[in-house]
Amino acid sequence: MKTKFTSLLFTLIFLLSACAPAATSSPVETETPVETEPAIEIPTEAEAAASECLACHTDKQRLIDTAAPVVEAEAESKGVG
């Protein structure tokens, strides 16, 4: 039984590897990079928004100033009912 399983496994591996496409290597032309001046990066709207979020969330006093006031809820045992 074990030899049948082993031979079946090897046959299956052989068939699957025979169906795989052959690896071909094609010569790649190498291009020499053209030296240019460094580009000036202009921040996009998303980057500007992200920096504003970071600035807001890291400023402790700004967080305290813009926080919602604490509202004390009425106890459930009080009131009509």
C-alpha positions as CSV (number, residue, x, y, z in Angstrom):
1,M,0.0,0.0,0.0
2,K,2.8,2.4,0.9
3,T,4.6,1.8,-2.4
4,K,1.5,2.5,-4.4
5,F,1.0,5.8,-2.6
6,T,4.6,6.8,-3.0
7,S,4.6,5.9,-6.8
8,L,1.3,7.8,-7.2
9,L,2.7,10.8,-5.4
10,F,5.9,10.9,-7.6
11,T,3.8,10.5,-10.7
12,L,1.6,13.4,-9.7
13,I,4.6,15.6,-9.0
14,F,6.1,14.7,-12.3
15,L,3.0,15.5,-14.2
16,L,2.5,18.8,-12.5
17,S,6.1,19.8,-13.0
18,A,5.9,18.8,-16.7
19,C,2.9,21.1,-17.2
20,A,4.7,24.2,-15.7
21,P,6.0,26.7,-18.2
22,A,9.7,26.6,-18.8
23,A,11.6,29.5,-17.2
24,T,13.2,31.5,-19.9
25,S,15.7,34.2,-19.4
26,S,15.8,37.1,-21.8
27,P,18.6,39.5,-21.9
28,V,17.7,42.8,-20.2
29,E,19.2,46.0,-21.5
30,T,20.6,48.1,-18.8
31,E,19.9,51.8,-19.0
32,T,22.2,54.3,-17.4
33,P,20.3,56.6,-15.2
34,V,20.1,60.2,-16.3
35,E,21.2,62.6,-13.6
36,T,18.7,65.2,-12.8
37,E,18.2,67.8,-10.2
38,P,16.2,66.7,-7.2
39,A,12.5,67.3,-7.6
40,I,10.8,69.8,-5.3
41,E,8.1,67.9,-3.4
42,I,4.8,69.7,-3.1
43,P,2.6,68.3,-0.4
44,T,-0.8,67.0,-1.6
45,E,-4.1,67.7,0.1
46,A,-4.0,64.3,1.8
47,E,-0.5,64.9,3.2
48,A,-1.6,68.4,4.4
49,A,-4.7,66.9,6.1
50,A,-2.7,64.2,7.7
51,S,-0.2,66.7,9.1
52,E,-3.1,68.8,10.4
53,C,-4.6,65.7,12.1
54,L,-1.2,64.9,13.7
55,A,-0.8,68.5,14.9
56,C,-4.3,68.5,16.4
57,H,-4.1,65.2,18.1
58,T,-0.6,65.8,19.6
59,D,-1.5,69.3,21.1
60,K,-2.7,68.6,24.6
61,Q,-4.1,72.1,25.3
62,R,-6.0,72.1,21.9
63,L,-7.6,68.7,22.8
64,I,-8.7,70.0,26.2
65,D,-10.1,73.2,24.6
66,T,-12.1,71.3,21.9
67,A,-13.3,68.4,24.1
68,A,-17.0,68.0,24.7
69,P,-18.1,69.1,28.2
70,V,-18.8,66.3,30.7
71,V,-22.6,65.9,31.2
72,E,-23.6,64.2,34.4
73,A,-26.5,61.8,33.7
74,E,-29.4,61.7,36.0
75,A,-29.5,58.6,38.2
76,E,-32.0,55.9,37.2
77,S,-33.5,55.9,40.7
78,K,-34.5,59.5,40.5
79,G,-37.5,61.0,38.8
80,V,-41.1,60.0,38.0
81,G,-41.9,56.3,37.5
